[in-house]
Amino acid sequence: MRIVTGTISHETNVLSNIATDLEQFRKRRLLYGEEVFDYHRGTKTPVGGLMDGCAMHGFELVPTVFASATPSGTITAEAFDTLLGQILEGIEDAGVIDGVAMHLHGAGVAENHDDIEGRVLAEVRRVIGDKPLVSTFDLHANHTRLMVESADVLIGYDTYPHVDGYERGVEAIDVIARLLDGSLVPTKAFRQPPMMPALQAQFTGKYPMSRLIEEAHRMEGMEAVETVTVAAGFPWSDFEDVGLSFIVTTNDDQALADRLADELQDLAWGMRRDFLVKPVPVRDALRRVKKATGGPYILADIGDNPGGGAPEDGTVVLRAILEEGLEGGVLAVMWDPEAVEKASTSGIGTQVTVELGGKTDDLHGKPLEVTGTVKTVTDGKWIVKGPMGTGSESDMGETVVLLVGGNEVIVTSKRLQPMDLELYRSLGIEPTERRFIVVKSSVHYRAAHMPIAVEVIELDTPGLTSPRLAGFGFKKLRRPIFPLDVEMLGITELKSMDE
Ligand SMILES: [Zn+2]
C-alpha cells in the first residue's frame, strides 16, 4: 500500500505583527521529498510516528512537503497557496496511491482562508476521491465542520504539553489500515460548546482538562468507539470556530457517536468555572522567591509565549528582577538578534551595553538598557532529550548568555519556546543548580521543568498570550462565548448562560 503524507503546521495569532510569509517557514522548517524523512527519522514526533506506523504495516510512505513556522501572525495568501499547491502536486505526482495521512496543526489562519486545515483537507479530498484520508492534529486545533466532513478520521493529541505526537502518528496509520481492509466504517459526531479556555487552563496534567481527557480515554475503551478527540482550541486565531471542541469517531454507530459527544459537551460546560486562570502578580512572586532558599523556582512568563505567537522579547519580568535585586536566576529566553550580534562581536568575557528586547510591539514592555558580561556564544543548535519531540533538532540561531545583575540572560536570534532542559545545558548552564528560571511559555515548559521545580508560579504578565482574554478585542469569534462575555459584562454568577 502507498500512503502519501504532507504537513502545513502553524498556530496563527492574528494579533501578532510578525507576518507569516514563506521566509517564516524557511526559518523554522520547510522540507521537501526525502528531506522530510531525513529530519524526522527516529524522532518521537507525529511524522516520526507516521513513518514507523507505515514500516510496521509494510506500507510505503511517500513524502511531499513539511512546512512548519513558529507561531506568528496571519499567513500570507501567497505562502498558503504555494504550500497547498505543492502538497496537491506531490499527491498527483505520487501516481497510484491508496490513502493520505496528513499531520496538521488545526489553528492556522491565512489572509484568504480563516480555516486553512479545512481548506487543505477539502482540496486533498477533491484530488483523491474516496480513498482514505486521515490527519493528526495538535491539541490547540480549532476544529471546523469542513475539517470533520473532509477527512475520514481526525486524531488529536491527548496531551498539553504535547508528548504523544509520535503515538498519534502511529495510530493514524493503524486507522488507515483498518479503513483499507474495510474493518472500520467511521461515523463521527462533532460538538463545539461555547467555551474558549485560556492556554494555561488547557494543561492536561491537572483538573479540569485531565477530567475531559480521562473521560475520552474511558470512551475509547468502549466496543464500537474508534477514537475520541478533545481539542482545547487557540483563542488568537479569532474566527467563528475558535474554542473547545470534541470529535467522537465510532465504527458504524452514529447514534453512539452523538450520545458520547453530547456527554463530553455537557461535562465540559458543567466544569466551565474551573477553566478560569488566576496568575500571580510579578512582584509578589519575585519577593517570595527572594525570601526563599533552594530552587529552582520556575517562573512562567505566560503572557510572552512565542509558542502562542507572542514575540518573546518582553522585558517586564527582567526589569522587575533587576529592580528587586534578585540573583542566581536564568531568563529563558530573550529574542533579540541585534543584541546577539552586538554581544557576539564584542566577544566572550567582554562587557557590553545593549538595548534589550521590547522591539516588536508595545504590548510586552519597553526596551531595557542593560550592561553585562558575555559569558557564552553558540550557534544555538541542540538535540531535544526531554519528553517533547525527543531526538529532534532545535535551532535558536546564534545565541549568547549575558551575565546581568548576577543572572544569566539567554539571548537568541530565533524565536523558540523554552521547553527542554538541553536548552540550558547546551549553553553550559545546569538548570537544577539555579535559584529560579524564567520561562517564556504557557504550558509546554511543564513537561521538562516540573520534575526539577521546587515550585511553578504562573506570572501575571502582559502580552499576546495572557489569559486575560477579554482585553484582546477579538472580532470574529462566535458569541456569546465563555469566559469572554462573562468578563465583559462583569457577571460573576453564570446562571444566565445556562439556558
Ligand atoms: Zn499546541
Boltz pocket constraint, residues with backbone or C-beta under 6 A from the ligand:
constraints:
  - pocket:
      binder: B
      contacts: [[A, 138], [A, 139], [A, 140], [A, 162]]
      max_distance: 6.0
